[in-house]
Amino acid sequence: MFSEDNFLTYDDFSAAYIGYSNNYWERYNGASGGVLTAALKYIIRKKIVEKVIIVRFYNGKFEYYITNSINKIDKSKGSVYMPIYYNHIWSQIEKK
């Protein structure tokens, strides 16, 4: 169980950070202050990675998919609170 009472005494972590996107739209429309959206767009733009795996709503369900599109990263912002199966993504990763 994790609660505010035991947070400060919990000794099984090395660091904790807080942050948010400097972009107003990302910050207020994304999940958790838009940090992940901003980070994914940054690593794509700086060519630190070629592609990222994100979640989209497709054919009536949520699924993981691979993209390097800043526009698609923007469209996938937000939280998904349901199980998402990632078995199909492994074959795509192995091919690349």
C-alpha positions in Angstrom: 0.0 0.0 0.0 1.3 3.4 -0.9 0.0 6.5 0.8 1.1 10.0 1.7 1.8 8.8 5.3 4.5 6.3 4.2 5.8 8.2 1.2 8.5 10.1 3.1 9.7 6.9 4.9 9.6 4.6 1.9 13.2 3.7 1.4 13.0 1.5 -1.8 13.6 4.3 -4.3 16.6 6.3 -5.3 15.0 9.6 -6.5 11.7 11.3 -7.2 11.1 14.0 -9.7 8.3 16.4 -10.6 7.9 18.4 -13.8 5.6 19.6 -16.6 5.8 20.6 -20.2 6.6 24.3 -20.9 4.1 24.1 -23.7 0.7 25.3 -22.4 -1.3 23.1 -24.7 0.7 20.0 -23.8 0.6 20.8 -20.1 -3.1 21.2 -19.8 -4.3 18.7 -22.3 -1.9 15.9 -21.7 -1.6 13.5 -18.8 0.6 14.4 -15.8 1.5 17.8 -17.1 2.4 16.7 -20.6 5.8 15.5 -19.6 5.8 12.3 -21.6 4.4 14.0 -24.7 7.1 16.7 -24.5 9.8 14.1 -23.9 8.7 11.9 -26.8 8.6 14.8 -29.2 12.0 16.0 -28.1 13.7 12.6 -28.6 12.1 12.3 -32.1 13.1 15.9 -33.1 16.7 15.5 -31.8 16.9 12.1 -33.6 17.8 10.4 -30.3 15.5 7.6 -31.4 14.0 6.8 -34.8 10.5 5.9 -33.5 8.5 5.6 -30.4 5.7 3.3 -29.2 2.4 5.1 -28.2 -1.2 4.2 -27.7 -4.1 5.0 -30.1 -7.8 4.3 -30.3 -8.2 2.2 -33.5 -11.1 -0.1 -34.7 -13.0 0.3 -31.4 -10.1 -0.5 -29.1 -6.9 1.0 -27.7 -3.6 -0.4 -29.1 0.1 0.2 -29.1 1.7 1.3 -32.4 5.1 2.6 -33.6 5.5 6.1 -35.1 7.9 9.0 -35.6 5.1 11.5 -36.3 4.9 14.5 -34.0 1.3 15.0 -35.0 0.4 11.4 -34.0 2.2 11.8 -30.7 0.1 15.0 -30.0 -3.1 13.1 -30.9 -2.3 10.3 -28.5 -1.8 12.4 -25.4 -3.8 11.6 -22.3 -4.2 8.6 -20.0 -5.7 5.2 -20.9 -7.0 3.4 -17.9 -7.7 -0.1 -19.3 -5.7 -3.1 -20.2 -3.9 -2.8 -23.5 -2.3 -5.9 -25.0 1.1 -5.5 -26.6 1.7 -8.9 -28.1 1.2 -7.6 -31.7 3.8 -4.9 -31.3 6.6 -7.4 -30.6 6.5 -8.8 -34.2 6.7 -5.2 -35.6 9.7 -4.4 -33.4 11.5 -7.6 -34.4 11.0 -6.8 -38.1 12.7 -3.4 -37.6 
